[in-house]
Amino acid sequence: MRIRYIVKFTMIFGLMGCFAWGPRASKYLPETTALQQHYDYDGEVIIIGAGAAGLAAARVLEENNVSYVILEATARLGGRLGESTEFADFPIDLGAEWIHNNAEILDVLTGEPGTAASIELIPYHLKNAGRWDGESYETVSQWELDARFSYFPEYKFKNSTWFNFVRTHFGVPVEEKIKYESPVTAIDYSGERVEVKTEEGQLFVADKVLVTVSVGVLKADVIAFNPPLSATKRAAFEEVEFDQGFKLFLKFSEQFYPDAIECTGEAVDKAYWDVTFGKDVNDHVLGLLARTPSVENYYALGSEEAIVTAVLEELDLMFDGAASRTYTEEYMLLDWGRQEHVRGTWVEGFLIENATLETLNASLAHKVYFAGEVNDARRQLGVPGAILSGFDAVDRLLKGQD
Ligand SMILES: Cc1cc2nc3c(=O)[nH]c(=O)nc-3n(C[C@H](O)[C@H](O)[C@H](O)COP(=O)(O)OP(=O)(O)OC[C@H]3O[C@@H](n4cnc5c(N)ncnc54)[C@H](O)[C@@H]3O)c2cc1C
């Protein structure tokens, strides 16, 4: 979602009290998921991608003793989830970071009531935020921050990360079945069984395949399908916006900035946030999340060092030189848009038209299925949507439904 979009929605709907994201999103949640079902299936399955969706689907296969393998392009699990435990004195989310919903969504994802209550979470209810239009800085009023939290309740993990949550509940139980560094380049579903080829030329054959790569990877035609994908399916991929973007983390010797800074202006989509918000830690880490079109201006600078310099200059303008005075010369930049096996940031899944969603989710001859953030029929955002789509797709796959 546009980083500023949330704030606008807060003002319009939150204050009118007629609509709120939390209850709206919760309304679409299933009472039970595939994780609580029992399946009898004696075929073989290949899952492509070990992100949140692929791991969630794999966990269902694992629980039901289905024979399967996960082919993952990179050397790690998690996809757009990542964690750094080295940069600061607390674990940092390199990809997804916020739970964009009421915390109870965690119970639905694990299928275990009490999950949310057993994890220390931080209500992301800001007390101190600013707005920067490139020239002047103003403080955001408390009523606006209160309205934002009531319209769009969000939480963060206090001593943990989204990555760790997904690894613990979905990654660890299936990890032995992951074949890392196995980028898939071709899927042939013209015969009775499906043939899957990797870049190294390895051939895997199964009865059903579940594709969970990002829509950026699908748009880029990295995987050749035989028979080719229909023009309608390809048009549905193209319809979905998948902006470029990066996360930059900077360490300072003291905190001179507020909880968050919203950046405004023409062709701007970026925000700063205090990464330590609500955490009992000593380090001071400020994050910058930049997406298309803001990210293009940073890319034009040519190097990471030049980006860091530009960011420090901007912060100095806002805070009277405090950034360069207190910068510890430590930064970390994660450019998700430029990662070969991701090619973007996130999708505003809940905005996808129903007809497009149906096309995105349609199987190929009941042999090849699709799951991932973009396939989320539960209309959530980000990680929960990806996990739920994994459950839903594997349910259809095992039942032979479209
Ligand atoms: C910077 C950033 C911030 C975000 N913030 C949030 C947030 O705060 N909260 C939230 O809920 N969500 C957030 N998201 C979105 C969230 O990360 C995604 O919705 C979710 O992780 C998507 O999971 P997925 O399984 O659908 O896809 P992915 O995580 O993209 O997983 C796909 C997997 O497929 C693998 N793969 C790709 N190509 C191939 C191939 N050819 N062969 C084999 N494997 C392949 C990839 O390596 C990857 O492991 C954020 C994302 C980004 C990038």
The ligand as a Tripos MOL2 file, in Angstrom:
@<TRIPOS>MOLECULE
LIG
   53    58     1     0     0
SMALL
NO_CHARGES

@<TRIPOS>ATOM
      1 C1         10.2150   -4.0390    2.2630 C.3       1 LIG1
      2 C2          8.9680   -4.8390    2.5260 C.ar      1 LIG1
      3 C3          8.1860   -4.5300    3.6060 C.ar      1 LIG1
      4 C4          7.0260   -5.2710    3.8780 C.ar      1 LIG1
      5 N1          6.3070   -4.9720    4.9970 N.ar      1 LIG1
      6 C5          5.3000   -5.7930    5.3530 C.ar      1 LIG1
      7 C6          4.7080   -5.6450    6.6360 C.ar      1 LIG1
      8 O1          5.1030   -4.7860    7.4250 O.2       1 LIG1
      9 N2          3.7240   -6.5200    6.9640 N.ar      1 LIG1
     10 C7          3.2910   -7.5040    6.1100 C.ar      1 LIG1
     11 O2          2.3940   -8.2760    6.4710 O.2       1 LIG1
     12 N3          3.8550   -7.6580    4.8870 N.ar      1 LIG1
     13 C8          4.8430   -6.8310    4.4990 C.ar      1 LIG1
     14 N4          5.4840   -7.0360    3.3100 N.ar      1 LIG1
     15 C9          4.9260   -8.0360    2.3750 C.3       1 LIG1
     16 C10         5.2850   -9.4610    2.7720 C.3       1 LIG1
     17 O3          6.6690   -9.5560    2.9610 O.3       1 LIG1
     18 C11         4.8210  -10.4030    1.6680 C.3       1 LIG1
     19 O4          3.4350  -10.2300    1.4630 O.3       1 LIG1
     20 C12         5.0200  -11.8820    1.9660 C.3       1 LIG1
     21 O5          6.2440  -12.1220    2.5890 O.3       1 LIG1
     22 C13         4.9030  -12.6260    0.6440 C.3       1 LIG1
     23 O6          5.1000  -14.0090    0.8240 O.3       1 LIG1
     24 P1          4.9650  -14.9800   -0.4320 P.3       1 LIG1
     25 O7          5.2140  -16.3510    0.0480 O.co2     1 LIG1
     26 O8          3.7150  -14.6970   -1.1590 O.co2     1 LIG1
     27 O9          6.1240  -14.5090   -1.4540 O.3       1 LIG1
     28 P2          7.7080  -14.4570   -1.2810 P.3       1 LIG1
     29 O10         8.0620  -14.0700    0.1020 O.co2     1 LIG1
     30 O11         8.1980  -13.5700   -2.3810 O.co2     1 LIG1
     31 O12         8.2010  -15.9530   -1.5050 O.3       1 LIG1
     32 C14         8.4330  -16.4910   -2.7970 C.3       1 LIG1
     33 C15         9.6220  -17.4550   -2.7140 C.3       1 LIG1
     34 O13         9.8250  -17.9890   -4.0220 O.3       1 LIG1
     35 C16        11.2150  -18.0400   -4.2930 C.3       1 LIG1
     36 N5         11.3810  -18.0300   -5.7610 N.ar      1 LIG1
     37 C17        11.2460  -16.9950   -6.6160 C.ar      1 LIG1
     38 N6         11.4730  -17.4000   -7.8790 N.ar      1 LIG1
     39 C18        11.7280  -18.7260   -7.8300 C.ar      1 LIG1
     40 C19        12.0480  -19.7180   -8.8050 C.ar      1 LIG1
     41 N7         12.1200  -19.4180  -10.1170 N.pl3     1 LIG1
     42 N8         12.2750  -20.9830   -8.3950 N.ar      1 LIG1
     43 C20        12.2120  -21.3180   -7.0730 C.ar      1 LIG1
     44 N9         11.9230  -20.4110   -6.1040 N.ar      1 LIG1
     45 C21        11.6780  -19.1300   -6.4790 C.ar      1 LIG1
     46 C22        11.7570  -16.7920   -3.6280 C.3       1 LIG1
     47 O14        13.1500  -16.8700   -3.4130 O.3       1 LIG1
     48 C23        10.9410  -16.7730   -2.3240 C.3       1 LIG1
     49 O15        11.5670  -17.5060   -1.3160 O.3       1 LIG1
     50 C24         6.6460   -6.3290    3.0200 C.ar      1 LIG1
     51 C25         7.4600   -6.6530    1.9220 C.ar      1 LIG1
     52 C26         8.6040   -5.9270    1.6870 C.ar      1 LIG1
     53 C27         9.4850   -6.3070    0.5330 C.3       1 LIG1
@<TRIPOS>BOND
     1     1     2 1
     2     2     3 ar
     3     2    52 ar
     4     3     4 ar
     5     4     5 ar
     6     4    50 ar
     7     5     6 ar
     8     6     7 ar
     9     6    13 1
    10     7     8 2
    11     7     9 ar
    12     9    10 ar
    13    10    11 2
    14    10    12 ar
    15    12    13 ar
    16    13    14 ar
    17    14    15 1
    18    14    50 ar
    19    15    16 1
    20    16    17 1
    21    16    18 1
    22    18    19 1
    23    18    20 1
    24    20    21 1
    25    20    22 1
    26    22    23 1
    27    23    24 1
    28    24    25 2
    29    24    26 1
    30    24    27 1
    31    27    28 1
    32    28    29 2
    33    28    30 1
    34    28    31 1
    35    31    32 1
    36    32    33 1
    37    33    34 1
    38    33    48 1
    39    34    35 1
    40    35    36 1
    41    35    46 1
    42    36    37 ar
    43    36    45 ar
    44    37    38 ar
    45    38    39 ar
    46    39    40 ar
    47    39    45 ar
    48    40    41 1
    49    40    42 ar
    50    42    43 ar
    51    43    44 ar
    52    44    45 ar
    53    46    47 1
    54    46    48 1
    55    48    49 1
    56    50    51 ar
    57    51    52 ar
    58    52    53 1
@<TRIPOS>SUBSTRUCTURE
     1 LIG1         1 GROUP 0 **** ****
